[in-house]
Amino acid sequence: MKKITILLSLIPIIISAIWLAGCKTESTNPLKTVSHVDLNKYLGKWYEISKYPNKFEKDMVGITAEYSLRKDGSIKVLNHGYLNTLDGKEKSATGKAYVADKNTGAKLRVSFFGPFFADYWVIALGDEYEYAVVSEPSRKYLWILSRSAQMNDEKYNKIVTFLSESGFDTTKLVITPQAVEKP
């Protein structure tokens, strides 16, 4: 009888544990993209302001991404950065992308490894294409990009608020050190 009483008293704890295990800090709502991306305006150089940490950018700082149009209509992607410090060893990777959603231009597929492509979705974009926020449907990856190496705190905080409201765990964002631009 004592064992049954102990087991019965554990039921609320077990139910709570199961419920909490099912909860996620990130949204399970489908990820929404911006309604339109003008590819010609999007091309060019972007500075990584912050991101979710990932293994392919481990220990990298001063990261930029440069997009240019190829003759075949696809997009050349050149990612560049430095190992550990802004004076560190330079590293770069060249990839290829294509627009996967011709209606909006906001969903792309990108590859740095042969035939393996990943989603690249533009989920926020400044009116003048001064910033962009990129992720993918599972929300495992996230980048905040800017046309300049620094972003003012007010704009950055508005983006972070938008991300939080969109189901992202903004506590995982890590600022990417960038060199100070010279006038």
TORLOBA-67958 format. One record per residue (C-alpha): residue in three letters; x, y, z. Coordinates in steps of 0.5 Angstrom, whole numbers, plus 500, padded with zeros to 3 digits. Last residue first. Layout:
ALAXYZ
...
! end
This chain:
PRO570614414
LYS573608417
GLU569602418
VAL570599425
ALA572592424
GLN567587426
PRO566582432
THR560578431
ILE554578436
VAL552572439
LEU544570439
LYS542564443
THR538569448
THR534571442
ASP530564442
PHE526565436
GLY518565436
SER517570431
GLU515575437
SER523574439
LEU525575432
PHE521582432
THR524584439
VAL531582436
ILE530586430
LYS527592434
ASN533591438
TYR538592433
LYS535598430
GLU535602436
ASP542599438
ASN545602431
MET548597427
GLN556596425
ALA559593419
SER555597414
ARG550593409
SER547589415
LEU546582416
ILE542578422
TRP543571422
LEU539565424
TYR540557424
LYS536552427
ARG529556426
SER527549423
PRO524553416
GLU530557415
SER534563417
VAL536570414
VAL535577417
ALA536583412
TYR539590413
GLU540596409
TYR535594404
GLU532601403
ASP526598407
GLY530594411
LEU529586410
ALA526581415
ILE525573414
VAL529572408
TRP530565407
TYR536561406
ASP534553405
ALA540548404
PHE543545398
PHE547539398
PRO549538390
GLY557540391
PHE558543398
PHE557550399
SER550550397
VAL544555398
ARG537555396
LEU533561396
LYS526563399
ALA525571399
GLY524572391
THR517573392
ASN513569386
LYS520566384
ASP520562390
ALA527557390
VAL532563388
TYR538560387
ALA545559391
LYS552558389
GLY558557394
THR565560395
ALA568559402
SER573564405
LYS578564411
GLU583569413
LYS588568418
GLY587572424
ASP588580425
LEU580581426
THR581576431
ASN579568432
LEU580566425
TYR578571420
GLY572572415
HIS569571408
ASN563568405
LEU562569397
VAL556567394
LYS555567387
ILE548567385
SER544563379
GLY542566373
ASP547562368
LYS551568367
ARG552569375
LEU549574379
SER553577385
TYR552576393
GLU558577398
ALA557575405
THR562578411
ILE564575417
GLY569580421
VAL570574426
MET570566426
ASP571562432
LYS566557429
GLU563559422
PHE561552420
LYS560549426
ASN554554428
PRO553560433
TYR546563432
LYS548570429
SER550577430
ILE552583425
GLU554579419
TYR556584414
TRP553584407
LYS556586400
GLY552586394
LEU546583391
TYR539584395
LYS537590391
ASN538586384
LEU534580388
ASP528585389
VAL526581395
HIS518580396
SER513578401
VAL518577407
THR518570409
LYS514567415
LEU516561419
PRO511556420
ASN509556427
THR513551432
SER516557436
GLU522556439
THR523555447
LYS520548446
CYS515545451
GLY514537450
ALA519536455
LEU515541460
TRP509537459
ILE512530461
ALA516533467
SER509536469
ILE506529468
ILE511526472
ILE511531478
PRO503530478
ILE504522478
LEU509522484
SER504522489
LEU501516486
LEU507512486
ILE509514493
THR501512495
ILE502505491
LYS509504495
LYS506505502
MET500500500
! end
